[in-house]
Amino acid sequence: MVQALRSAMDLMLDRDDDVVVFGQDVGYFGGVFRCTEGLQARYGKSRVFDAPINEGGIVGVAVGMGAYGLRPVVEIQFADYFYPASDQIVSEAARLRYRSAGDFTAPITIRMPCGGGIYGGQTHSQSPEALFTHVCGIRTVMPSNPRDAKGLLIAAIECDDPVIFLEPKRLYNGPFDGHHERPVVPWSQHALGEVPEGHYRVELESAAVYRRGSAVTLLTYGTMVYVCEAAARESGIDAEIVDLRSLWPLDLATIVASVRKTGRCIVVHEATRSSGFGAELTALVQEHCFYHLEAPIERVCGWDTPYPHAQEWDYFPGPARVAAALRRALEA
């Protein structure tokens, strides 16, 4: 995943002189997760550079750069620390095209490592995607695998709208199925770890059916794709898994087609339950698939608490909780 993201930025820096990359420690150090390693040495300090620990300043500068024709790719070191930049994201980047009647745009990509499963505690484990999907004028993306990550990041950098690009930290080194007690499986042992060379796009607003099934639909994204896969396998239930990839705008047609086929739906995400993005997904399924539903829509989410350090795996929605929801859906 790290190599795929670096490859996307490397390719776009090489193809387009207007692309710049900056953020905390992304230059000489290569990023806390090494996603930008080697890019400053190749493209120089004017194209890939470090910024002060000032998230509002980082995004504010990126908005100005975008208005003047550049395509900045900035990194917020952890998604948990985007809050000081909220005004720049919501009031400036998201609104610039609208408030200028199309005279200016903010073609910026804001990369943010997100999610738990790494013992990061409450300030390094948050999943704030719902806070972005609520805002008109920005796009929110979360890849679940290296192949999608590279194609989506290229599409995000080429997009004229601001894109929030969320990267699940637990997936940097391999597909994580929620079984923390087992050895890490590397991406080299997974089919989606094979990433094409060169330029390719995974179009924004496109979901993928990760696993075909007929009994129930699991709507999910990010790390939870593999947790859902483990739950379906361990429960023996023929579940279809839809990986949203692009959270907003989303691929409603793929969601509707799957739920109408199976007649049952479970929404799974790592973020807190109340007012999480799963609530929007539940509402959309109810609106568009009501007469096809054979059971109530279920949600399996994080709890409505700060992410606990000592009880990491009680908070994390693991395969046992998803499997229990699958059985309830079929018994309804």
C-alpha positions in Angstrom: 0.0 0.0 0.0 2.8 2.4 0.9 4.6 1.6 -2.3 1.4 2.1 -4.4 0.7 5.5 -2.9 4.3 6.6 -3.4 4.1 5.3 -7.0 1.0 7.4 -7.7 2.7 10.6 -6.3 5.9 9.8 -8.1 4.1 9.4 -11.4 2.0 12.5 -11.1 5.0 14.6 -10.0 6.8 13.4 -13.1 3.9 14.0 -15.5 2.7 17.4 -14.3 5.0 20.2 -13.1 2.0 21.8 -11.3 1.9 18.9 -8.8 3.6 19.6 -5.5 3.7 17.5 -2.3 4.1 18.9 1.2 3.2 18.4 4.8 4.8 17.4 8.1 8.0 15.4 7.6 7.1 14.3 4.1 10.3 15.8 2.5 13.7 14.7 3.9 12.1 12.1 6.3 9.8 10.6 3.7 6.7 10.7 5.9 5.9 9.0 9.2 4.7 5.9 7.2 7.4 6.5 4.5 4.8 7.1 1.7 6.8 9.9 0.3 10.3 8.4 0.8 12.7 9.4 -1.9 10.5 11.9 -3.6 12.3 15.0 -2.4 15.6 13.6 -3.5 14.2 13.1 -7.0 12.1 16.2 -7.5 13.8 18.7 -5.2 12.8 20.9 -2.3 10.6 23.2 -4.3 8.3 20.3 -5.4 8.4 18.1 -2.2 8.9 19.9 1.0 8.3 19.9 4.7 5.8 22.2 6.5 5.5 23.4 10.0 3.2 21.5 12.4 0.3 23.7 11.5 -2.6 21.9 9.8 -4.6 25.0 9.2 -1.6 26.6 7.5 -0.8 23.5 5.4 -4.4 23.3 4.0 -4.7 27.1 3.7 -1.5 27.3 1.6 -2.8 24.4 -0.5 -6.1 26.2 -1.2 -4.1 29.3 -2.4 -1.9 27.2 -4.6 -4.9 25.5 -6.1 -6.5 28.8 -6.9 -3.4 29.8 -8.8 -3.3 26.7 -10.9 -1.1 24.2 -8.9 -2.2 20.8 -7.8 -1.0 20.3 -4.3 -1.0 17.0 -2.5 -0.7 17.5 1.2 -0.4 15.1 4.1 -2.0 15.5 7.5 0.2 13.2 9.5 -2.8 11.5 11.2 -6.5 12.1 10.4 -7.0 12.9 14.1 -5.2 16.2 13.6 -7.2 17.6 10.8 -9.5 19.6 13.2 -7.3 22.8 13.2 -7.7 22.8 9.4 -11.5 22.4 9.5 -12.2 26.0 8.5 -9.8 25.9 5.6 -11.3 22.6 4.4 -15.0 23.4 4.9 -15.2 27.2 4.4 -12.5 27.7 1.8 -11.5 24.5 -0.2 -15.1 23.1 -0.4 -16.7 26.5 -1.3 -14.2 28.1 -3.6 -15.7 26.9 -6.9 -19.2 27.9 -5.7 -18.4 31.2 -4.2 -16.4 32.3 -7.3 -19.0 31.1 -9.7 -16.5 28.7 -11.3 -13.7 31.3 -11.7 -11.5 29.5 -9.2 -11.1 25.9 -8.1 -9.2 24.1 -5.4 -7.8 21.0 -7.0 -6.1 19.8 -3.9 -5.7 16.3 -2.4 -5.5 15.9 1.4 -4.0 12.6 2.4 -4.8 11.4 5.9 -3.9 8.1 7.6 -6.9 7.0 9.6 -8.4 4.2 11.7 -7.3 2.0 14.5 -5.8 -1.5 15.0 -2.3 -0.2 15.7 -2.7 0.6 19.4 -2.6 4.3 18.7 -5.2 5.3 21.4 -7.8 8.0 21.1 -5.6 10.6 19.3 -4.2 8.3 16.6 -7.0 6.0 15.7 -10.0 8.1 14.7 -12.1 7.5 11.5 -13.6 10.9 10.8 -15.0 10.2 7.3 -18.6 11.2 8.1 -17.4 14.7 9.0 -16.2 15.2 5.4 -19.1 13.4 3.6 -21.4 16.0 5.2 -19.7 18.9 3.5 -20.9 19.9 0.0 -18.0 20.6 -2.4 -15.4 18.0 -1.3 -15.0 14.4 -2.3 -14.1 11.7 0.2 -12.2 8.5 -0.7 -10.9 5.5 1.2 -9.1 2.7 -0.7 -8.9 -0.8 0.7 -6.0 -2.2 -1.3 -2.8 -1.1 -3.1 -4.3 -1.5 -6.6 -7.2 0.8 -5.9 -5.0 3.1 -3.8 -2.8 4.0 -6.7 -5.6 4.4 -9.2 -7.8 6.4 -6.8 -4.9 8.7 -5.8 -4.1 9.4 -9.4 -7.8 10.2 -10.1 -7.9 12.4 -7.0 -4.8 14.4 -8.0 -6.3 14.9 -11.5 -9.7 16.0 -10.1 -10.5 19.7 -10.1 -12.4 19.3 -6.8 -10.8 19.0 -3.4 -10.4 15.4 -2.3 -10.1 14.0 1.2 -8.0 10.8 0.7 -8.2 8.6 3.8 -5.7 5.8 4.1 -6.4 3.1 6.7 -3.2 2.7 8.6 -3.8 -1.0 9.5 -3.7 -1.7 5.7 -0.3 -0.2 5.0 1.4 -3.5 5.5 -1.3 -6.0 4.4 -5.0 -7.0 4.4 -6.1 -7.1 8.1 -9.1 -9.4 8.8 -9.5 -8.4 12.4 -7.7 -11.3 13.9 -5.0 -9.4 15.7 -3.6 -12.5 17.4 -2.5 -14.0 14.0 0.7 -13.1 12.0 0.4 -10.2 9.6 -0.3 -11.3 6.0 1.7 -9.1 3.6 0.3 -7.6 0.4 2.7 -9.7 -1.6 0.5 -12.7 -0.8 -2.7 -11.0 -1.9 -4.0 -10.7 -5.5 -4.7 -7.0 -5.0 -1.2 -6.4 -3.9 -0.2 -6.6 -7.6 -0.2 -3.0 -8.8 0.2 -2.1 -12.5 3.1 0.1 -13.5 2.5 3.5 -15.1 -0.6 5.6 -15.2 -4.1 4.3 -14.6 -7.2 5.5 -12.9 -9.8 4.1 -10.6 -12.6 6.4 -11.2 -14.0 8.4 -8.3 -17.6 7.5 -7.5 -17.0 3.8 -8.4 -17.7 1.0 -6.0 -16.4 -2.5 -6.4 -18.1 -5.8 -5.6 -15.3 -7.4 -3.7 -17.0 -10.7 -3.0 -20.0 -12.1 -4.9 -22.9 -13.6 -2.9 -26.6 -14.0 -2.8 -27.7 -14.2 0.9 -27.0 -10.7 2.2 -25.1 -7.5 1.2 -22.3 -6.1 3.3 -21.7 -2.4 2.6 -18.3 -1.4 3.8 -14.9 0.2 3.0 -11.3 0.4 4.1 -10.1 -2.2 6.6 -13.6 -3.5 7.2 -13.6 -5.1 3.7 -11.3 -7.9 5.0 -13.1 -8.1 8.4 -16.3 -8.7 6.4 -14.6 -11.3 4.2 -13.4 -13.2 7.3 -16.9 -13.0 8.9 -18.5 -14.4 5.7 -16.0 -17.2 5.5 -16.1 -18.2 9.1 -19.9 -18.1 9.3 -20.4 -20.0 6.1 -22.9 -17.3 4.9 -23.0 -16.5 1.2 -22.5 -12.7 1.7 -21.8 -10.2 -1.0 -19.3 -7.5 -0.1 -19.5 -4.1 -1.7 -16.3 -2.0 -1.2 -17.5 1.6 -1.6 -14.0 3.1 -2.2 -15.5 6.5 -3.0 -17.6 7.4 0.0 -19.0 10.7 -1.4 -20.1 11.1 -4.0 -20.8 7.3 -4.0 -21.8 4.7 -6.5 -25.5 4.3 -5.6 -26.3 2.1 -8.6 -23.9 -0.7 -7.4 -25.3 -0.5 -3.8 -28.9 -0.7 -5.0 -28.2 -3.6 -7.4 -26.6 -5.7 -4.7 -29.3 -5.1 -2.0 -32.1 -5.7 -4.4 -30.5 -9.0 -5.4 -29.9 -10.2 -1.8 -32.8 -8.6 0.0 -30.8 -8.1 3.1 -28.2 -5.4 4.1 -25.6 -4.9 6.8 -23.5 -1.7 7.0 -20.0 -2.1 8.6 -17.6 0.6 9.5 -15.0 1.3 12.1 -16.1 4.8 13.1 -18.6 5.5 15.9 -22.1 4.4 15.3 -24.2 7.6 16.1 -24.3 9.9 13.0 -21.6 7.8 11.4 -21.5 7.3 7.6 -23.4 4.1 8.1 -26.5 6.1 9.0 -26.5 7.7 5.5 -26.0 4.4 3.9 -28.9 2.9 5.8 -31.1 5.8 4.8 -30.2 5.4 1.1 -30.8 1.7 1.2 -34.2 2.2 2.8 -35.2 4.9 0.3 -34.1 2.9 -2.8 -34.6 -0.7 -1.8 -37.5 -0.7 0.7 -39.7 -3.1 -1.2 -36.9 -5.6 -1.7 -35.8 -5.9 1.9 -36.5 -9.1 3.7 -35.1 -8.0 7.1 -34.2 -4.8 8.9 -30.9 -3.1 7.9 -28.1 -3.8 10.5 -25.2 -1.6 11.4 -21.9 -3.0 12.9 -19.7 -0.1 14.0 -17.3 1.3 16.6 -18.8 2.3 19.9 -19.9 5.8 20.9 -16.7 6.4 22.9 -13.2 7.7 22.3 -11.1 5.0 20.8 -9.8 3.2 23.9 -6.1 2.2 24.1 -6.5 -0.6 26.6 -9.6 -2.1 25.0 -8.6 -1.8 21.4 -10.2 -5.1 20.3 -13.4 -4.5 22.2 -13.9 -1.4 20.2 -12.7 -2.6 16.8 -15.6 -4.2 14.9 -14.2 -7.7 14.5 -15.4 -10.7 12.4 -17.3 -12.2 15.4 -19.5 -9.1 15.6 -20.1 -9.0 11.8 -20.8 -12.8 11.8 -23.4 -12.3 14.5 -25.1 -9.6 12.4 -25.1 -11.9 9.4 -26.9 -14.6 11.4 -29.4 -12.1 12.7 -30.2 -10.8 9.2 -30.9 -14.3 7.9 -33.0 -15.3 10.9 -35.2 -12.2 10.7 
